[in-house]
Amino acid sequence: MCLGDVRFEVFDRAGGRLAAVVLHHGATLRWGHWEGDAVLADGRLLLAWLDGHGMPGPLLEFEADRLRAQRSADAERDWLTSMPAGLEGTADRILGLSRTGGGPSPELLTELTDRLQLAFPEPVERALALLDRYGSGSGRCSGYPLHEGVPGELLAGVPIAGLVADLLAALADPRAGDRHDAGAVRHLVGRKTARTRSGM
């Protein structure tokens, strides 16, 4: 449904318009008489041509999109390398949340909770693992990829009285570092936002 970046209009010698073809994201061309989009072999060449003819915007946007995608891929890779023990085999389902735009299912949250309790039977150890996970990734307190919010969903499932004690003990633990602090901030911001939404 995207309107496209650049519209090319082709005219005959008499000035009659023969076709209007639209460039999409430096990757495809769309014409109303085609069943689908035509994929460019090297869209960057066309963008460079446009840039050379006084239209730098599409190339700049293409490069910015590519940089954002690379940063996102790097952040995902870093996030995966520090997955807590016991969650092996769940990474694809967790990362899939950001690709599909959906939240974690109750079944997934139950499975993750059970796995974490087996891997970290001691509550403070479990809190440390979740805070470390929650403080990893993009570093933003809002607007972060959906998969980064899963530790917060798991923390939210813990009764508040026990959770506060576990979080305080975890943050006071000598092993706690900047990522644990960031995870705690994210969780507190998230809980405040949730209370605001619910009218509490």
C-alpha positions as CSV (number, residue, x, y, z in Angstrom):
1,M,0.0,0.0,0.0
2,C,3.1,2.2,0.0
3,L,2.8,5.2,-2.4
4,G,6.4,4.8,-3.4
5,D,9.4,7.1,-3.5
6,V,9.7,8.3,-7.1
7,R,7.2,8.3,-10.0
8,F,8.5,8.0,-13.5
9,E,6.2,9.0,-16.3
10,V,6.8,7.9,-19.9
11,F,5.4,10.0,-22.8
12,D,5.2,9.4,-26.5
13,R,6.5,12.0,-29.1
14,A,3.1,13.7,-29.1
15,G,3.1,14.2,-25.4
16,G,0.7,11.5,-24.5
17,R,1.4,9.6,-21.4
18,L,2.3,5.9,-22.0
19,A,2.9,4.7,-18.5
20,A,3.6,5.8,-14.9
21,V,6.0,3.6,-13.0
22,V,6.7,4.0,-9.3
23,L,10.0,3.2,-7.5
24,H,9.6,1.6,-4.1
25,H,12.4,1.7,-1.5
26,G,15.1,1.4,-4.1
27,A,14.2,-2.2,-4.7
28,T,11.2,-2.6,-7.0
29,L,9.2,-0.9,-9.7
30,R,5.4,-0.9,-9.8
31,W,3.3,-0.4,-12.9
32,G,-0.5,-0.9,-12.8
33,H,-0.5,-3.3,-15.7
34,W,1.9,-5.8,-14.0
35,E,0.5,-8.4,-11.7
36,G,3.3,-7.7,-9.2
37,D,6.3,-5.5,-8.6
38,A,9.5,-5.9,-10.8
39,V,12.5,-6.5,-8.6
40,L,15.5,-4.4,-9.6
41,A,18.8,-6.3,-10.0
42,D,20.6,-3.4,-8.4
43,G,18.3,-0.7,-7.2
44,R,21.2,1.3,-5.8
45,L,22.4,2.1,-9.4
46,L,19.0,3.7,-10.1
47,L,19.2,5.7,-6.9
48,A,22.7,6.8,-7.7
49,W,21.5,7.9,-11.2
50,L,18.7,9.9,-9.5
51,D,21.2,11.5,-7.1
52,G,23.4,12.5,-10.1
53,H,20.4,14.2,-11.7
54,G,19.6,16.4,-8.7
55,M,17.4,14.0,-6.6
56,P,19.5,12.8,-3.6
57,G,16.6,12.1,-1.3
58,P,15.8,8.5,-2.3
59,L,19.5,7.4,-2.1
60,L,19.9,9.1,1.3
61,E,16.7,7.4,2.6
62,F,17.9,4.0,1.2
63,E,21.2,4.3,2.9
64,A,19.6,5.4,6.2
65,D,17.2,2.4,6.0
66,R,20.1,0.1,5.4
67,L,22.0,1.5,8.4
68,R,18.9,1.0,10.6
69,A,18.5,-2.5,9.4
70,Q,22.2,-3.3,10.1
71,R,21.9,-1.8,13.6
72,S,18.8,-3.8,14.3
73,A,20.5,-7.0,13.1
74,D,23.6,-6.2,15.3
75,A,21.3,-5.6,18.3
76,E,19.5,-8.9,17.7
77,R,22.7,-10.7,17.5
78,D,24.0,-9.2,20.7
79,W,20.7,-9.9,22.4
80,L,20.9,-13.6,21.4
81,T,24.5,-14.0,22.6
82,S,23.5,-13.3,26.2
83,M,20.3,-15.4,26.4
84,P,19.9,-16.8,29.9
85,A,20.6,-20.5,30.5
86,G,17.6,-22.7,30.1
87,L,16.0,-20.8,27.3
88,E,17.7,-22.7,24.5
89,G,15.4,-23.3,21.6
90,T,13.1,-20.4,22.3
91,A,15.1,-17.6,20.6
92,D,13.3,-17.8,17.3
93,R,9.8,-17.6,18.9
94,I,10.9,-14.6,21.0
95,L,12.5,-12.7,18.1
96,G,9.5,-13.6,16.0
97,L,7.4,-11.3,18.1
98,S,9.2,-8.2,16.7
99,R,8.8,-9.5,13.1
100,T,5.0,-10.3,13.4
101,G,4.1,-7.4,15.8
102,G,2.4,-9.7,18.3
103,G,2.8,-10.1,22.0
104,P,3.9,-13.3,23.7
105,S,1.2,-15.9,24.1
106,P,0.3,-17.1,27.6
107,E,1.7,-20.5,26.6
108,L,5.1,-19.0,25.7
109,L,5.2,-17.0,28.9
110,T,4.4,-20.2,30.9
111,E,7.1,-22.2,29.1
112,L,9.7,-19.4,29.7
113,T,8.7,-19.1,33.3
114,D,9.0,-22.8,33.9
115,R,12.4,-23.0,32.1
116,L,13.7,-20.0,34.1
117,Q,12.6,-21.6,37.4
118,L,14.4,-24.8,36.5
119,A,17.6,-22.9,35.4
120,F,17.4,-20.4,38.3
121,P,15.5,-21.9,41.3
122,E,16.7,-19.1,43.6
123,P,14.5,-16.0,43.1
124,V,17.3,-13.5,43.3
125,E,19.3,-15.4,40.7
126,R,16.2,-15.4,38.5
127,A,15.7,-11.7,39.0
128,L,19.3,-11.0,38.0
129,A,18.9,-13.0,34.8
130,L,15.7,-11.2,33.9
131,L,17.0,-7.8,34.7
132,D,20.2,-8.5,32.6
133,R,18.0,-9.6,29.7
134,Y,15.6,-6.6,30.1
135,G,18.5,-4.2,30.1
136,S,20.0,-5.6,27.0
137,G,19.3,-4.6,23.4
138,S,18.4,-1.2,22.1
139,G,18.7,0.5,25.5
140,R,15.5,2.5,25.1
141,C,12.9,2.6,27.8
142,S,10.1,2.8,25.3
143,G,9.6,2.1,21.6
144,Y,12.0,-0.9,21.7
145,P,11.5,-4.1,19.7
146,L,8.8,-6.3,21.1
147,H,11.1,-9.2,21.8
148,E,13.0,-7.1,24.3
149,G,9.8,-6.7,26.4
150,V,9.5,-10.4,27.1
151,P,11.6,-10.2,30.3
152,G,9.3,-7.5,31.6
153,E,6.3,-9.7,30.9
154,L,7.9,-12.4,32.9
155,L,8.7,-10.0,35.8
156,A,5.1,-8.7,35.7
157,G,3.9,-12.3,36.3
158,V,5.6,-12.3,39.7
159,P,3.4,-11.1,42.7
160,I,4.4,-7.6,43.4
161,A,5.4,-8.1,47.1
162,G,7.9,-10.8,46.3
163,L,9.1,-9.1,43.2
164,V,10.1,-5.9,44.9
165,A,12.1,-7.8,47.5
166,D,13.8,-9.9,44.7
167,L,14.5,-6.9,42.6
168,L,16.1,-4.9,45.5
169,A,18.2,-7.9,46.5
170,A,19.3,-8.5,42.9
171,L,20.3,-4.8,42.4
172,A,22.2,-4.9,45.7
173,D,24.0,-8.1,44.6
174,P,27.7,-7.5,43.7
175,R,27.2,-9.1,40.3
176,A,24.7,-6.5,39.3
177,G,25.9,-4.0,36.7
178,D,24.7,-1.3,34.4
179,R,22.4,-3.7,32.4
180,H,20.6,-4.8,35.6
181,D,20.0,-1.1,36.5
182,A,18.8,-0.5,32.9
183,G,16.5,-3.5,33.2
184,A,15.0,-2.2,36.5
185,V,14.4,1.2,35.0
186,R,12.7,-0.3,32.0
187,H,10.5,-2.4,34.3
188,L,9.5,0.5,36.5
189,V,8.7,2.7,33.5
190,G,6.7,-0.2,32.0
191,R,4.7,-0.8,35.2
192,K,4.0,2.9,35.5
193,T,2.7,3.0,31.9
194,A,0.6,0.0,32.5
195,R,-1.0,1.5,35.6
196,T,-1.7,4.8,33.7
197,R,-3.4,2.8,30.9
198,S,-5.6,0.9,33.4
199,G,-6.5,4.1,35.2
200,M,-4.8,3.1,38.5
